[in-house]
Amino acid sequence: MGRPTGPYRTPAPVGTTAEPGLIPDLIARIPWPRWALITVAAAASVLIVSCLLCVLCCCCRRHRRKKPRDKVAVGLGSARSSTTTHLIRVGLKQAVDLRARSPGDTADPYACVSLSTQPGHRYETKAHRGTLNPVFDETCCFRVPPAELPQTTLQVWLLDSRCFSQHEPLGELSLPLGTIDLRHVLELWHQLGPPGTTEAEQTGELCFSLQYVPGSGRLTVVVLEARGLSPGLAEPYVKVQLTLNQRKWKRRKTSARKSTTAPYFNQAFTFLVPFSQIQSVDLVLAVWARGPRLRTEPVGKVVLGTRASGQPLQHWADMLAHARRPVTQWHRLRPPREVDQALALQPRLRLPLPGS
């Protein structure tokens, strides 16, 4: 006689074997092939493991970012050296409790980093809007010969970025590299000193607006005015140049202004730049003037684009983020040789002439 089936037991069909357990019964009732079930289970396992790793990484980052309270400071790091020159890697981490111009006010701070032996090589971070506790997390590198290292001083300035007025210094730091062991990576907090007059020495400033329309590819540059130029310069004007893939592409220039150190131009230039090429374009604005030797020379330059840094990069990003709307800012002019070295322009492509 066969074994009787209970009220909670379902007999197995003829020609099959019943598998005991709840999970096998549920799997048997799903009308999917076995390979599909295995694929879904593997994908779910990968998703769960990824979520757990993300949570673990976030917890580790929060644990590492501990800063002192009620202190004006900036975190710096130094790096390794090579055989011929020392490669100094400076990591700007953050600043806390910066002093605003008036109580209850905020600032748009950014940092400038340079070495005392290389005044033309300067790095600028991007500006952080409306905060007195900016988190930079940016890194820059300098190469220093071993003979100059004991006399080299790392200089850091923190400034308040302003669109229509001169940038106001918030504090500065001078750190002699000869007193630091550069064989190890250091992460230290340093007290900022009062702002000095070193950063105020500059070649002038230039104000212009940018507007880009992605649909038509129209890039409009309006050169407004300049200020703080040297009194010994005559007939200043502005050259506007576009480079594509590190090659000179298009250029225009304003008319000259006579007998002034604060010329007002208010001239607009429109360039056709397709949206597919906007990430490969650099915009260079250069102030030219006739110097004491009666020869026209560049006074200072500003470069914008994806390869820029600091405030120029922020201005370029604001233009792309607010399409069809002009964005106006003041920019400090940089030494022409420093900009030319950073651009590393290649010779212009020349088409062969017929019969050559």
C-alpha positions as a printed NumPy array, in Angstrom:
array([[  0.   ,   0.   ,   0.   ],
       [  1.204,   3.545,  -0.775],
       [  1.901,   6.207,   1.769],
       [ -1.177,   8.387,   2.346],
       [ -0.902,  12.071,   1.55 ],
       [ -1.726,  14.541,   4.299],
       [ -3.912,  17.596,   4.004],
       [ -0.87 ,  19.907,   3.617],
       [  0.974,  17.768,   1.163],
       [  0.553,  17.938,  -2.589],
       [  1.452,  14.814,  -4.492],
       [  4.123,  15.177,  -7.104],
       [  3.173,  14.673, -10.72 ],
       [  3.854,  11.389, -12.33 ],
       [  7.402,  11.108, -13.661],
       [  8.861,  13.8  , -11.314],
       [ 10.437,  13.811,  -7.861],
       [  9.244,  16.228,  -5.169],
       [ 11.934,  18.449,  -3.608],
       [ 11.355,  19.164,   0.068],
       [ 11.619,  22.784,   1.327],
       [  9.927,  26.139,   0.756],
       [ 12.596,  27.836,  -1.462],
       [ 12.904,  24.977,  -3.98 ],
       [  9.081,  24.909,  -4.281],
       [  9.022,  28.676,  -4.978],
       [ 11.802,  28.34 ,  -7.561],
       [  9.973,  25.474,  -9.233],
       [  6.807,  27.59 ,  -9.565],
       [  8.597,  30.537, -11.339],
       [  8.063,  30.127, -15.09 ],
       [ 11.635,  31.208, -15.95 ],
       [ 14.488,  29.05 , -17.227],
       [ 17.249,  28.194, -14.795],
       [ 19.865,  30.397, -16.543],
       [ 17.625,  33.463, -16.126],
       [ 17.227,  32.838, -12.401],
       [ 20.994,  32.493, -11.994],
       [ 21.58 ,  35.768, -13.861],
       [ 19.089,  37.692, -11.692],
       [ 20.62 ,  36.281,  -8.507],
       [ 24.144,  37.256,  -9.617],
       [ 23.077,  40.817, -10.511],
       [ 21.341,  41.246,  -7.155],
       [ 24.457,  40.031,  -5.341],
       [ 26.703,  42.505,  -7.221],
       [ 24.305,  45.379,  -6.447],
       [ 24.234,  44.567,  -2.727],
       [ 28.037,  44.316,  -2.529],
       [ 28.426,  47.661,  -4.357],
       [ 26.048,  49.404,  -1.945],
       [ 27.953,  48.034,   1.042],
       [ 31.288,  49.247,  -0.403],
       [ 29.863,  52.744,  -1.038],
       [ 28.601,  53.009,   2.545],
       [ 31.987,  51.868,   3.857],
       [ 33.885,  54.444,   1.731],
       [ 31.602,  57.289,   2.876],
       [ 32.143,  56.37 ,   6.509],
       [ 35.926,  56.329,   6.016],
       [ 35.931,  59.782,   4.371],
       [ 33.85 ,  61.324,   7.153],
       [ 36.216,  59.853,   9.711],
       [ 39.28 ,  61.316,   8.003],
       [ 37.912,  64.885,   7.574],
       [ 38.377,  66.129,  11.114],
       [ 39.46 ,  69.742,  11.472],
       [ 40.248,  71.945,  14.45 ],
       [ 37.584,  74.368,  15.548],
       [ 37.763,  78.128,  16.049],
       [ 40.98 ,  78.441,  14.073],
       [ 42.032,  80.053,  10.823],
       [ 44.16 ,  77.464,   9.062],
       [ 44.995,  75.797,   5.788],
       [ 46.16 ,  72.239,   5.212],
       [ 49.273,  71.709,   3.067],
       [ 51.041,  68.599,   1.835],
       [ 54.47 ,  68.077,   0.271],
       [ 55.682,  65.262,  -1.91 ],
       [ 58.598,  63.33 ,  -3.375],
       [ 61.757,  64.442,  -5.183],
       [ 63.604,  63.235,  -8.269],
       [ 67.317,  63.033,  -9.037],
       [ 67.836,  66.404, -10.782],
       [ 65.041,  68.555,  -9.339],
       [ 62.747,  68.287,  -6.361],
       [ 59.109,  67.804,  -7.313],
       [ 57.144,  69.681,  -4.66 ],
       [ 53.497,  68.643,  -4.563],
       [ 51.321,  71.068,  -2.602],
       [ 47.865,  69.832,  -1.657],
       [ 45.488,  72.57 ,  -0.547],
       [ 42.897,  70.848,   1.61 ],
       [ 40.693,  73.456,   3.285],
       [ 40.515,  76.628,   5.344],
       [ 38.331,  77.277,   8.369],
       [ 36.961,  80.343,  10.131],
       [ 38.139,  82.955,   7.64 ],
       [ 37.523,  86.547,   8.671],
       [ 35.003,  88.423,   6.546],
       [ 35.199,  92.162,   5.972],
       [ 32.24 ,  92.827,   8.26 ],
       [ 30.572,  90.722,  11.003],
       [ 27.893,  88.385,   9.7  ],
       [ 29.112,  88.703,   6.113],
       [ 30.341,  85.882,   3.868],
       [ 33.026,  85.663,   1.189],
       [ 33.893,  83.89 ,  -2.066],
       [ 37.4  ,  82.694,  -1.155],
       [ 40.014,  81.207,  -3.431],
       [ 43.725,  80.499,  -2.94 ],
       [ 46.867,  81.448,  -4.872],
       [ 50.033,  79.376,  -4.472],
       [ 53.539,  80.247,  -5.653],
       [ 57.204,  79.893,  -4.716],
       [ 59.49 ,  82.792,  -3.859],
       [ 62.057,  81.627,  -6.445],
       [ 59.422,  81.247,  -9.191],
       [ 57.207,  84.367,  -9.037],
       [ 55.899,  83.807, -12.573],
       [ 54.598,  80.301, -11.808],
       [ 51.352,  80.683,  -9.876],
       [ 48.449,  78.329,  -9.248],
       [ 44.913,  79.469,  -8.441],
       [ 42.108,  77.344,  -7.062],
       [ 38.507,  77.851,  -8.021],
       [ 36.399,  80.246,  -5.956],
       [ 33.895,  78.876,  -3.44 ],
       [ 30.725,  80.906,  -3.192],
       [ 29.313,  82.208,   0.086],
       [ 31.446,  80.407,   2.671],
       [ 34.108,  81.112,   5.276],
       [ 35.114,  77.433,   5.482],
       [ 36.076,  76.472,   1.912],
       [ 37.143,  72.912,   1.07 ],
       [ 39.607,  73.122,  -1.834],
       [ 40.979,  69.565,  -2.299],
       [ 43.245,  70.731,  -5.153],
       [ 46.86 ,  69.848,  -5.887],
       [ 49.62 ,  71.707,  -7.727],
       [ 53.247,  70.829,  -8.47 ],
       [ 56.494,  72.828,  -8.579],
       [ 59.97 ,  71.727,  -9.669],
       [ 62.814,  73.207,  -7.632],
       [ 66.572,  72.612,  -8.148],
       [ 68.245,  71.167,  -5.037],
       [ 70.537,  74.196,  -4.731],
       [ 67.551,  76.59 ,  -4.492],
       [ 65.492,  74.526,  -2.06 ],
       [ 66.949,  75.949,   1.228],
       [ 66.169,  79.524,   0.087],
       [ 62.706,  78.734,  -1.315],
       [ 59.559,  79.808,   0.519],
       [ 56.073,  78.519,  -0.223],
       [ 53.613,  81.419,  -0.403],
       [ 49.843,  81.003,  -0.116],
       [ 47.339,  83.847,  -0.389],
       [ 43.621,  83.605,   0.31 ],
       [ 41.508,  86.219,  -1.463],
       [ 37.85 ,  87.114,  -1.691],
       [ 36.678,  86.945,  -5.316],
       [ 34.572,  89.94 ,  -6.359],
       [ 32.938,  90.423,  -9.74 ],
       [ 32.981,  94.215, -10.021],
       [ 35.702,  95.333,  -7.591],
       [ 39.264,  94.494,  -6.631],
       [ 39.754,  91.138,  -4.93 ],
       [ 40.183,  91.579,  -1.203],
       [ 42.959,  89.603,   0.587],
       [ 41.801,  87.435,   3.499],
       [ 45.151,  86.147,   4.758],
       [ 48.488,  84.745,   3.7  ],
       [ 50.993,  82.072,   4.664],
       [ 54.772,  81.868,   4.149],
       [ 56.365,  78.465,   4.729],
       [ 60.167,  77.99 ,   4.261],
       [ 60.695,  74.692,   2.483],
       [ 64.186,  74.327,   3.934],
       [ 62.643,  73.56 ,   7.341],
       [ 60.426,  70.722,   6.041],
       [ 61.412,  67.096,   5.531],
       [ 60.224,  66.549,   1.952],
       [ 60.98 ,  62.836,   2.035],
       [ 57.618,  62.22 ,   3.688],
       [ 54.109,  63.349,   2.813],
       [ 52.936,  65.828,   5.426],
       [ 49.442,  67.066,   6.163],
       [ 49.544,  69.956,   8.608],
       [ 47.432,  72.903,   9.708],
       [ 49.034,  76.35 ,   9.604],
       [ 47.866,  79.626,  11.043],
       [ 47.16 ,  82.31 ,   8.448],
       [ 48.818,  85.657,   8.963],
       [ 47.33 ,  89.078,   8.205],
       [ 47.152,  89.998,   4.52 ],
       [ 50.237,  91.789,   3.252],
       [ 51.064,  93.855,   0.217],
       [ 52.812,  91.183,  -1.857],
       [ 49.69 ,  90.161,  -3.732],
       [ 48.671,  93.755,  -4.44 ],
       [ 51.562,  94.164,  -6.881],
       [ 50.035,  93.238, -10.226],
       [ 49.963,  94.307, -13.848],
       [ 46.315,  95.368, -13.918],
       [ 42.848,  93.912, -14.279],
       [ 40.451,  93.348, -17.164],
       [ 36.652,  93.19 , -17.105],
       [ 34.714,  91.328, -19.799],
       [ 31.569,  89.252, -20.229],
       [ 31.019,  85.858, -21.864],
       [ 27.882,  84.437, -23.453],
       [ 27.474,  81.138, -25.297],
       [ 24.443,  79.845, -27.206],
       [ 24.805,  76.059, -27.698],
       [ 22.14 ,  75.844, -30.423],
       [ 23.787,  78.278, -32.842],
       [ 27.33 ,  77.939, -31.482],
       [ 27.704,  81.715, -30.979],
       [ 30.358,  82.707, -28.423],
       [ 30.117,  86.436, -27.624],
       [ 32.942,  88.213, -25.807],
       [ 32.296,  91.792, -24.666],
       [ 35.479,  93.592, -23.592],
       [ 34.301,  96.24 , -21.127],
       [ 37.207,  97.987, -19.409],
       [ 40.633,  97.671, -17.774],
       [ 42.166,  99.286, -14.725],
       [ 45.4  ,  99.442, -12.76 ],
       [ 47.636,  99.613, -15.841],
       [ 51.082, 101.128, -15.569],
       [ 51.16 , 104.905, -16.144],
       [ 54.084, 104.502, -18.547],
       [ 51.928, 102.66 , -21.111],
       [ 50.269, 104.415, -24.052],
       [ 47.374, 103.503, -26.342],
       [ 46.28 , 100.235, -24.712],
       [ 44.015,  97.822, -26.561],
       [ 42.849,  94.217, -26.135],
       [ 43.43 ,  91.229, -28.399],
       [ 40.875,  88.399, -28.222],
       [ 42.139,  85.078, -29.521],
       [ 40.65 ,  81.585, -29.815],
       [ 42.826,  78.475, -29.938],
       [ 41.617,  75.046, -30.992],
       [ 43.535,  71.966, -29.862],
       [ 46.518,  74.162, -28.866],
       [ 46.644,  75.859, -32.276],
       [ 45.81 ,  79.489, -33.096],
       [ 42.381,  79.656, -34.661],
       [ 40.599,  83.053, -34.638],
       [ 41.419,  86.496, -33.291],
       [ 40.027,  90.045, -33.049],
       [ 41.116,  93.234, -31.324],
       [ 39.588,  96.382, -29.916],
       [ 40.458,  99.917, -30.84 ],
       [ 43.189, 101.71 , -28.87 ],
       [ 42.5  , 104.226, -26.105],
       [ 44.846, 107.154, -25.532],
       [ 46.175, 108.786, -22.359],
       [ 44.529, 106.566, -19.729],
       [ 45.436, 103.801, -17.284],
       [ 41.794, 102.707, -17.023],
       [ 40.573, 102.407, -20.634],
       [ 36.894, 101.791, -21.361],
       [ 36.268,  99.695, -24.508],
       [ 32.732,  98.214, -24.477],
       [ 33.283,  96.287, -27.718],
       [ 31.686,  92.935, -28.571],
       [ 33.091,  90.108, -30.672],
       [ 31.21 ,  87.01 , -31.82 ],
       [ 32.84 ,  83.703, -32.743],
       [ 31.15 ,  80.625, -34.2  ],
       [ 32.201,  77.647, -32.071],
       [ 30.185,  74.418, -32.49 ],
       [ 29.137,  72.751, -29.274],
       [ 31.217,  69.682, -30.195],
       [ 34.392,  71.858, -30.097],
       [ 33.684,  74.04 , -27.054],
       [ 35.66 ,  71.71 , -24.753],
       [ 38.732,  71.941, -27.04 ],
       [ 38.808,  75.754, -27.212],
       [ 40.925,  78.168, -25.162],
       [ 40.014,  81.864, -24.993],
       [ 42.944,  84.255, -24.515],
       [ 42.492,  87.974, -23.824],
       [ 45.668,  90.048, -23.887],
       [ 46.166,  93.729, -23.103],
       [ 48.697,  95.34 , -25.433],
       [ 50.187,  98.835, -25.191],
       [ 53.101, 100.917, -26.399],
       [ 55.824, 100.99 , -23.79 ],
       [ 58.724, 103.372, -23.093],
       [ 60.681, 101.939, -26.045],
       [ 57.852, 102.994, -28.412],
       [ 57.172,  99.376, -29.271],
       [ 53.834,  97.645, -28.799],
       [ 54.19 ,  94.794, -26.271],
       [ 51.781,  92.582, -24.295],
       [ 51.101,  93.88 , -20.786],
       [ 49.221,  90.878, -19.391],
       [ 46.985,  88.028, -20.427],
       [ 44.008,  86.018, -19.2  ],
       [ 43.285,  82.486, -20.434],
       [ 39.904,  80.775, -20.063],
       [ 38.761,  77.288, -20.983],
       [ 38.888,  73.764, -19.687],
       [ 42.68 ,  73.982, -19.215],
       [ 42.452,  77.12 , -17.057],
       [ 42.384,  77.154, -13.258],
       [ 41.007,  79.287, -10.471],
       [ 38.691,  82.178, -11.272],
       [ 39.068,  81.959, -15.103],
       [ 37.965,  78.314, -15.018],
       [ 35.018,  79.258, -12.8  ],
       [ 34.007,  82.043, -15.21 ],
       [ 34.121,  79.593, -18.135],
       [ 32.05 ,  77.052, -16.208],
       [ 29.459,  79.704, -15.27 ],
       [ 29.148,  80.664, -18.942],
       [ 28.415,  77.052, -19.929],
       [ 26.05 ,  76.52 , -16.989],
       [ 24.021,  79.676, -17.75 ],
       [ 23.608,  79.439, -21.512],
       [ 22.256,  82.469, -23.39 ],
       [ 23.004,  84.738, -20.421],
       [ 26.08 ,  87.019, -20.283],
       [ 28.377,  86.487, -17.284],
       [ 30.622,  89.444, -16.341],
       [ 33.715,  89.311, -14.111],
       [ 36.968,  91.111, -13.394],
       [ 40.183,  89.136, -13.953],
       [ 43.715,  89.851, -12.814],
       [ 46.207,  89.973, -15.692],
       [ 48.976,  87.38 , -15.615],
       [ 52.493,  87.791, -17.072],
       [ 52.438,  87.054, -20.817],
       [ 55.348,  84.615, -20.688],
       [ 53.647,  82.593, -17.958],
       [ 50.456,  82.286, -20.018],
       [ 52.36 ,  81.361, -23.184],
       [ 54.208,  78.592, -21.36 ],
       [ 50.976,  77.24 , -19.918],
       [ 49.253,  77.223, -23.324],
       [ 52.207,  75.646, -25.189],
       [ 50.723,  76.706, -28.532],
       [ 51.809,  74.898, -31.665],
       [ 52.488,  76.657, -34.997],
       [ 49.447,  77.572, -37.03 ],
       [ 48.537,  75.029, -39.7  ],
       [ 49.414,  76.419, -43.124],
       [ 47.792,  75.11 , -46.298],
       [ 50.159,  74.401, -49.242],
       [ 50.021,  77.009, -51.993],
       [ 49.137,  75.929, -55.54 ],
       [ 52.201,  74.946, -57.539],
       [ 54.447,  74.631, -54.442]])
